[in-house]
Amino acid sequence: MALPKTHSAIQLTNPGPNPTVSLNSNVPLPTLQSGHVLVKNTYAGINYIENYFISGLYQASSYPHTLGHEGEGIIVAVSPDLAQHPDPTARDLKVGDRVAYLGAQAYSQYSAAPVEKVLKLPEGLMEGLGAAALLQGLTAITIATASYPAKKGDIVLVHAAAGGVGLLLVQYLTKAIGARVIATASSEGKLALAKESGAEWTFLYGPSGNEWIEAVKSIPEVKERGGVAGIYDSVAKATFEGGLEVIAVKGTFVSFGNASGPVEPLNLSRLAVKNIAIVRPQLFPYIRTREEFTRYADELVRLINEGTLKVKPKVYPWEKFDQALQVFTSQMWETFCRS
């Protein structure tokens, strides 16, 4: 098929308190480098990491910066060296395949995606689910199996349990592993979503932001065990100290986000009181190779297909990107589409 020389992209030009994000309709088409496929996007996922770039917490290498870290669409070109790729699942990727992928610059009509992070989607999977669930779903699965490998019967705490990662994490912990989950959130509506996803106990943060601490400590099973076995915390600054209070001896604290700001510098000797392990993971080191990526991604798709994990995307039109980017903290999964 004939490809255009330019395309449209949603770009950030001025990060910070008053950011500038706009639709640029005259962006050069991505160059197809070695080990990449060119995807004509149909959907892109909205994730909290975009807010980190827009706010300036994370810095782009240059500006204007095309936003987006996951997408879904149709392969329209493959790099010539793909036929020699050592992984047969990569060699099998071809023009016309419907795929989901992880990579930068997904908020565009066309994206050049690294083959190590491209997944061919099975027939029958609802359109949009690849873009809506890949980044958040892989984050949930990797932190629940690698950062702190929860076990059946463990009592664990999930903060921001009604967020995109939070709801998938609650479902995975309770339904795939059999752990018992305490969920926290900022509203009764969000707690209801966490409860529906499998959380056994749900608590609001409270007016001061700290009421959840005593609520967790008052759970009879938590008292009996001396605390929770693991904490999965994407809130960070506002919840970190409380987490040190409620975690059990030899517990593991997984801090994987900065929604309230980064954690203050910590004297490591404080961890010795309970022999606490603290992990600060990011997704991509867990899926560094294509084999690692496809192993976790295939598991995610399988669990969605069989109904163990439920994903409910909300779709925004391409032209309404400004509305979509305002819902980072208020919705479960968000996607927007382009025609």
C-alpha positions as CSV (number, residue, x, y, z in Angstrom):
1,M,0.0,0.0,0.0
2,A,1.2,3.5,-0.7
3,L,2.2,5.3,2.5
4,P,2.0,9.0,3.1
5,K,5.1,11.2,3.7
6,T,3.5,12.9,6.7
7,H,0.9,12.0,9.3
8,S,-0.7,13.5,12.4
9,A,0.6,13.1,16.0
10,I,-0.4,14.5,19.4
11,Q,2.7,16.3,20.6
12,L,4.0,17.9,23.8
13,T,6.0,21.1,23.3
14,N,6.0,22.8,26.7
15,P,5.9,20.5,29.8
16,G,5.3,21.8,33.3
17,P,2.5,23.6,35.2
18,N,1.0,25.1,32.0
19,P,1.8,22.4,29.4
20,T,1.2,22.7,25.7
21,V,-0.2,19.6,24.0
22,S,-1.5,19.9,20.5
23,L,-2.4,17.9,17.3
24,N,0.3,18.3,14.7
25,S,-0.9,17.3,11.2
26,N,2.4,17.6,9.4
27,V,4.8,15.2,11.1
28,P,7.2,13.2,8.9
29,L,6.3,9.5,8.7
30,P,8.5,7.4,11.0
31,T,11.6,5.9,9.4
32,L,11.5,2.1,9.5
33,Q,14.7,1.1,11.3
34,S,16.2,-2.4,11.7
35,G,14.1,-4.7,13.9
36,H,11.0,-2.6,13.6
37,V,7.5,-2.8,12.1
38,L,5.4,0.2,10.9
39,V,1.9,0.1,12.4
40,K,-1.1,2.1,11.2
41,N,-2.7,2.8,14.6
42,T,-6.3,2.2,15.3
43,Y,-6.2,2.7,19.1
44,A,-3.7,4.0,21.7
45,G,-3.8,3.5,25.4
46,I,-3.9,6.3,28.0
47,N,-1.6,5.7,30.9
48,Y,-0.4,7.8,33.9
49,I,3.1,7.9,32.5
50,E,1.9,10.5,30.0
51,N,1.1,12.8,32.9
52,Y,4.7,12.4,34.1
53,F,5.9,13.7,30.8
54,I,3.3,16.4,30.5
55,S,4.0,17.7,34.0
56,G,7.7,17.6,33.5
57,L,8.5,14.9,36.1
58,Y,9.9,12.9,33.3
59,Q,11.9,14.7,30.6
60,A,11.7,13.8,26.9
61,S,15.0,13.7,24.9
62,S,13.7,16.5,22.6
63,Y,10.6,18.6,21.9
64,P,8.1,18.5,20.3
65,H,7.7,15.1,21.9
66,T,5.0,12.7,20.5
67,L,3.2,11.1,23.5
68,G,2.0,7.6,23.9
69,H,3.5,4.3,25.1
70,E,1.2,1.6,23.7
71,G,-0.9,1.1,20.7
72,E,-2.9,-1.2,18.5
73,G,-3.2,-1.4,14.8
74,I,-2.3,-3.0,11.5
75,I,1.2,-3.7,10.3
76,V,1.8,-1.9,7.0
77,A,5.5,-2.5,6.6
78,V,8.3,-4.6,8.2
79,S,12.0,-4.1,8.2
80,P,13.9,-6.3,5.7
81,D,16.0,-7.9,8.4
82,L,13.0,-9.3,10.2
83,A,13.2,-12.5,8.2
84,Q,16.5,-13.3,10.0
85,H,15.2,-12.6,13.5
86,P,16.2,-15.5,15.9
87,D,12.7,-15.6,17.4
88,P,10.1,-17.4,15.1
89,T,7.2,-15.3,16.5
90,A,9.0,-12.2,15.3
91,R,9.7,-13.7,11.9
92,D,6.0,-14.6,11.5
93,L,4.9,-10.9,11.8
94,K,3.7,-9.7,8.4
95,V,1.9,-6.9,6.7
96,G,-1.8,-7.1,7.5
97,D,-1.4,-8.5,11.0
98,R,-3.4,-6.9,13.8
99,V,-1.0,-6.2,16.7
100,A,-0.6,-4.4,20.0
101,Y,2.8,-3.0,20.9
102,L,4.7,-1.1,23.5
103,G,6.9,1.8,22.5
104,A,7.2,5.5,22.3
105,Q,5.2,7.8,20.0
106,A,2.0,5.8,20.0
107,Y,-0.3,8.9,19.8
108,S,0.1,9.2,16.1
109,Q,-1.4,7.8,12.9
110,Y,1.6,5.7,12.3
111,S,4.2,4.3,14.7
112,A,7.5,2.4,14.2
113,A,7.4,-0.3,16.9
114,P,10.4,-2.4,18.0
115,V,9.6,-6.0,17.2
116,E,10.7,-7.1,20.7
117,K,7.6,-5.4,22.0
118,V,5.0,-6.3,19.3
119,L,2.3,-8.9,20.0
120,K,0.1,-10.4,17.3
121,L,-3.4,-10.3,18.6
122,P,-5.7,-13.4,18.4
123,E,-8.8,-13.4,16.4
124,G,-11.9,-12.7,18.4
125,L,-10.2,-10.3,20.9
126,M,-12.3,-7.2,21.0
127,E,-10.8,-4.2,19.2
128,G,-9.2,-1.8,21.5
129,L,-8.3,-4.3,24.3
130,G,-4.7,-4.6,23.1
131,A,-4.1,-0.8,23.5
132,A,-6.2,-0.6,26.7
133,A,-4.6,-3.5,28.6
134,L,-1.1,-4.2,27.4
135,L,1.0,-1.7,29.4
136,Q,-1.1,-1.8,32.5
137,G,-1.7,-5.5,32.4
138,L,2.0,-6.4,32.0
139,T,2.8,-4.0,34.8
140,A,0.3,-5.8,37.1
141,I,1.5,-9.3,36.2
142,T,5.2,-8.6,36.5
143,I,5.0,-6.8,39.9
144,A,2.7,-9.5,41.3
145,T,5.0,-12.3,40.1
146,A,8.5,-10.8,40.0
147,S,8.7,-7.7,42.3
148,Y,6.8,-9.5,45.1
149,P,5.7,-13.0,44.1
150,A,2.5,-13.2,46.1
151,K,1.4,-16.6,47.2
152,K,-2.1,-18.1,47.7
153,G,-3.4,-16.9,51.1
154,D,-1.1,-13.9,51.4
155,I,-2.7,-10.7,52.7
156,V,-1.4,-7.9,50.5
157,L,-2.3,-4.2,50.2
158,V,-2.9,-2.5,46.9
159,H,-3.0,1.3,46.9
160,A,-4.9,3.2,44.1
161,A,-6.8,0.0,43.6
162,A,-9.3,1.5,41.1
163,G,-6.7,2.8,38.7
164,G,-5.8,1.1,35.5
165,V,-3.0,-1.0,37.0
166,G,-4.8,-1.2,40.3
167,L,-7.9,-3.0,39.1
168,L,-5.9,-5.4,36.9
169,L,-3.6,-6.1,39.8
170,V,-6.5,-6.8,42.2
171,Q,-8.0,-9.2,39.8
172,Y,-4.7,-11.0,39.1
173,L,-3.8,-11.3,42.7
174,T,-7.2,-12.6,43.8
175,K,-8.3,-14.7,40.8
176,A,-5.0,-16.0,39.3
177,I,-3.0,-16.3,42.5
178,G,-5.5,-16.6,45.3
179,A,-4.1,-13.8,47.5
180,R,-6.3,-11.8,49.8
181,V,-6.3,-8.1,48.9
182,I,-6.8,-5.0,51.0
183,A,-7.6,-2.1,48.6
184,T,-7.4,1.6,49.2
185,A,-8.9,4.4,47.0
186,S,-10.1,8.0,47.2
187,S,-13.9,7.5,46.8
188,E,-16.6,5.1,47.6
189,G,-17.2,4.6,43.9
190,K,-13.6,3.5,43.4
191,L,-13.8,1.2,46.4
192,A,-16.9,-0.4,44.8
193,L,-14.9,-1.1,41.7
194,A,-12.0,-2.7,43.7
195,K,-14.5,-4.8,45.6
196,E,-16.1,-6.0,42.4
197,S,-12.6,-6.9,41.1
198,G,-12.0,-9.2,44.1
199,A,-10.7,-7.1,47.0
200,E,-11.7,-8.6,50.4
201,W,-11.3,-5.3,52.4
202,T,-11.6,-1.7,51.1
203,F,-10.7,1.5,52.8
204,L,-10.8,5.2,51.9
205,Y,-7.7,7.2,52.5
206,G,-9.8,9.5,54.7
207,P,-9.9,13.3,55.2
208,S,-6.3,13.5,56.4
209,G,-5.1,10.9,54.0
210,N,-3.9,8.6,56.8
211,E,-7.1,7.0,58.2
212,W,-6.5,3.9,56.1
213,I,-3.5,3.0,58.3
214,E,-5.5,2.2,61.5
215,A,-8.2,0.6,59.4
216,V,-5.7,-1.9,57.9
217,K,-4.0,-2.5,61.3
218,S,-7.4,-3.3,62.9
219,I,-8.2,-6.2,60.5
220,P,-8.1,-9.3,62.8
221,E,-6.1,-11.4,60.2
222,V,-3.6,-8.6,59.8
223,K,-3.2,-8.3,63.6
224,E,-2.7,-12.0,63.8
225,R,0.0,-12.0,61.1
226,G,1.7,-8.8,62.4
227,G,1.0,-6.9,59.2
228,V,0.6,-7.4,55.5
229,A,2.9,-9.6,53.6
230,G,3.3,-7.3,50.6
231,I,2.4,-3.8,49.5
232,Y,1.9,-2.6,45.9
233,D,2.1,1.2,46.0
234,S,1.8,3.5,43.0
235,V,0.9,6.6,45.1
236,A,4.4,7.0,46.7
237,K,5.0,10.1,48.8
238,A,1.5,10.2,50.5
239,T,1.3,6.6,51.5
240,F,4.9,5.4,52.0
241,E,5.3,6.1,55.7
242,G,1.9,4.4,56.4
243,G,3.1,1.4,54.4
244,L,6.1,1.0,56.7
245,E,3.7,0.9,59.7
246,V,1.4,-1.8,58.3
247,I,3.9,-4.1,56.6
248,A,4.8,-7.3,58.5
249,V,8.3,-8.5,59.5
250,K,10.1,-9.7,56.4
251,G,7.5,-8.1,54.2
252,T,8.1,-6.7,50.7
253,F,7.2,-3.1,49.8
254,V,6.8,-2.6,46.0
255,S,6.8,1.1,45.1
256,F,6.0,1.4,41.4
257,G,4.7,4.9,40.8
258,N,4.7,8.5,41.9
259,A,1.1,9.6,41.8
260,S,1.5,11.9,44.8
261,G,5.1,12.7,44.2
262,P,8.4,10.8,44.7
263,V,9.2,9.2,48.1
264,E,11.4,11.3,50.3
265,P,15.0,10.1,50.8
266,L,15.1,7.1,53.2
267,N,17.7,6.0,55.7
268,L,18.1,2.3,54.9
269,S,18.7,1.5,58.6
270,R,14.9,2.0,59.1
271,L,14.3,-1.1,57.1
272,A,16.2,-3.3,59.6
273,V,13.6,-3.0,62.3
274,K,11.4,-5.4,60.3
275,N,13.9,-6.7,57.8
276,I,11.7,-5.1,55.1
277,A,12.6,-5.5,51.4
278,I,11.8,-2.5,49.2
279,V,11.6,-2.9,45.4
280,R,11.3,0.0,42.9
281,P,10.5,-1.7,39.7
282,Q,9.8,-0.5,36.2
283,L,8.1,-2.7,33.6
284,F,10.7,-2.7,30.8
285,P,13.6,-4.4,32.6
286,Y,11.2,-7.3,33.2
287,I,10.4,-7.6,29.5
288,R,13.8,-6.8,28.1
289,T,13.9,-9.7,25.6
290,R,11.2,-10.7,23.2
291,E,10.9,-14.1,25.0
292,E,10.1,-12.3,28.2
293,F,7.7,-9.9,26.6
294,T,5.7,-12.6,24.8
295,R,5.6,-14.9,27.8
296,Y,4.0,-12.2,30.0
297,A,1.9,-10.8,27.1
298,D,0.5,-14.2,26.1
299,E,-0.5,-14.8,29.7
300,L,-2.3,-11.5,29.8
301,V,-4.2,-12.2,26.6
302,R,-5.1,-15.7,27.8
303,L,-6.5,-14.4,31.1
304,I,-8.5,-11.7,29.3
305,N,-9.9,-14.2,26.8
306,E,-11.0,-16.7,29.4
307,G,-12.6,-13.9,31.5
308,T,-10.2,-14.1,34.5
309,L,-9.2,-10.5,33.9
310,K,-12.0,-8.1,32.8
311,V,-11.1,-4.9,30.9
312,K,-13.7,-2.2,30.2
313,P,-12.3,0.4,27.8
314,K,-13.7,3.8,27.4
315,V,-13.0,5.1,23.9
316,Y,-12.4,8.7,23.0
317,P,-12.3,9.9,19.3
318,W,-9.0,11.1,18.0
319,E,-10.2,14.7,17.9
320,K,-11.1,14.6,21.6
321,F,-7.6,13.9,22.8
322,D,-7.6,16.9,25.1
323,Q,-10.6,15.4,27.0
324,A,-9.0,12.0,27.1
325,L,-5.8,13.4,28.7
326,Q,-7.8,14.9,31.6
327,V,-8.9,11.5,33.0
328,F,-5.6,9.9,34.1
329,T,-6.7,9.4,37.7
330,S,-10.5,9.1,37.4
331,Q,-11.1,6.1,35.1
332,M,-10.2,2.4,34.9
333,W,-8.9,1.9,31.3
334,E,-9.0,4.6,28.7
335,T,-8.3,4.3,25.0
336,F,-8.8,6.7,22.1
337,C,-9.1,5.8,18.5
338,R,-8.3,7.4,15.2
339,S,-9.7,6.9,11.8
